[in-house]
Amino acid sequence: MCEGTATRLAFAVSVWTVIGFVLLPLSVVVWLSFFANRIISFPPTGYTLAWYARAWGVADFRNGLLLSLQLGGCATLGSLLLGAPAALALVRGRFPGREALSTLLLAPMIVPGIVGGSALFMAYIEFEVATDQQLAGTLPGLLAAHVLIARPWTVRLLTASLTGLDRAVEEAAANLGASPRRVFLLVTLPMVRPGVIAAALFSFVISFIDLEKSLFLVGPGRTTLQIAIVNYLEWNLDPTIGAVATVQILIITAALVVTDHYAKLSRVF
Amino acid sequence: MTEVVLDGVSKHYAEMVAVDRVSLRIPAGQFVALLGPSGCGKTTTLRMVAGFVDATQGRITIGGRDVTQLPPWRRNTGLVFQNYALFPHRTVAQNVGFGLQMRGIPRAEAAARVATALQRVKLQELADRLPKQLSGGQQQRVALARALVIEPDVLLLDEPLSNLDARLRLEMRTEIRALQRALELTAIFVTHDQEEAFAIADIVAVMHRGQVEQVGTPAEIYETPSTRFVAEFTGVHNLLPGRVTAPGRFETTDGLGLACTASRPLGSLLGVRPERLALLPAGATADNAVAGQVVSLAYLGAVAEAEVQLPSGPRLLARLPAHQAAVLAMGATVTLGWPASASLLLEDAHG
């Protein structure tokens, strides 16, 4: 009995330590975004909302946020359009090279961003040399890179929910007179909806927080929010960064909450 | 009412033959059970009728229409799955209405037909529930209503009772049988449970290694199994090898002379069901009487099972009324008797 209590206590302590370790930096960032002093120091001399106004006033942040949102949205769409058929083929198809294709599709997940970014950059340059078409530093080039890093998440999540799907349910629909197209639209799709929503969310977040790949591929006058933050940090360290970070945290939290409303995230993993 | 005919239907996979030239004629309105152990090809056969498995050879006709090449959604069969396979995101009424929706039945008519179907399976109060809010038995009723509401040419049941507990299984099988009779449906039922098959079906087809070994009424299968496999699968535990020496006489390889009916001239095995063996009191006679020693006793409630070792070698298993077996003791010498008509002559062609 006593041993059980001790074990449970140890478990609780380790769980809360980990949660604290995750939450502490986030809360500190949110906290210092309200500091009144220009040089970050503890304890704060007072609190203000001014840094939020100032952050919005910095054109790089404003444009960066808009570009990141646009990129995230487009990358999500592209990732779903390319990833969903791929996941379907991987789970349902029986063809030579299936395993290899699966590994290839998931590869961007395990290649370090900085390596993938430089590789893409060099590939774009080679492409430009060969075809005289510029890709590096253009919006299509940047978008392609974001689709590339988002797609493995779509493939992974959709593969998981398609694998767990009971084929008998689809057969029941076919037996009741549904053509394959109607089976897909009326039965398969609604059943994997949580997976699709989770895939969309992760695609968006992965694109939104990407720094390394984008670093190589942004062009003059076109920076994502993450790059704007790095650029700003090079010369400044004031609570503006805290304000920008807080806005980001809010956007991603909102995305998570909205997603969870439509598809219980805990059930996807 | 529709007749279903399987004509030399086979299914070959790369490495194996799952179904081997099955021919079966199911008269309109009849209930047929495909009975056999797992892997005997019964489910594959059913899935070929439904259209989910392409037949390698042969022809399947439903009501005279050749459906062999038709996809599942053009066959008008009603399939009930072992695991129910309900649409999890649709309510009970929407599940039942799915087939009507696919057929473009007008909304009002569909609603009325769904209501009737739900009433038939006594679920009208649960129309707005989701499948996950129902018990296993209720889910299977929804699946049944969903298959019946489309007025299928043939009702296909793939071990629909296997996931239910014993009491519910009895209740559901009576209900399925009553519905099939009332709607005069042709039905094919797949099961590995002999009692279930006998209780529900007009005709039983016993399958083994992809082939139909015997087709007949439950009584025919039980009284006159035609192969060793059918005999063993339906509970003939006692099999004695030997040969027929004269009409009505069988001599076992260990020298025992036994009486059997003269109607069957050949057989290399004589089988007796445990429940046909009786304890013979001293002085009583029977067509067949053999003495031996009780080597094991198992009390099962209504009956008891005793294993009796014969001096010539074989052991016989007898299923006796419990009150009779109560006087038996381990090691006691007893005489078992059975009438000639209980001796089943079989060929030893095993596979």
Interface residues (C-beta under 8 A of the other chain):
Chain A: D166 A168 V169 E171 A172 A173 A174 N175 L176 G177 A178 S179 R182 L186 V187 P190 M191 R193
Chain B: A50 G51 F52 P71 P72 W73 R74 R75 N76 T77 G78 L79 F81 N83 A85 L86 F87 P88 H89 F98 G99 M102 R103 A143 R146 A147 I150
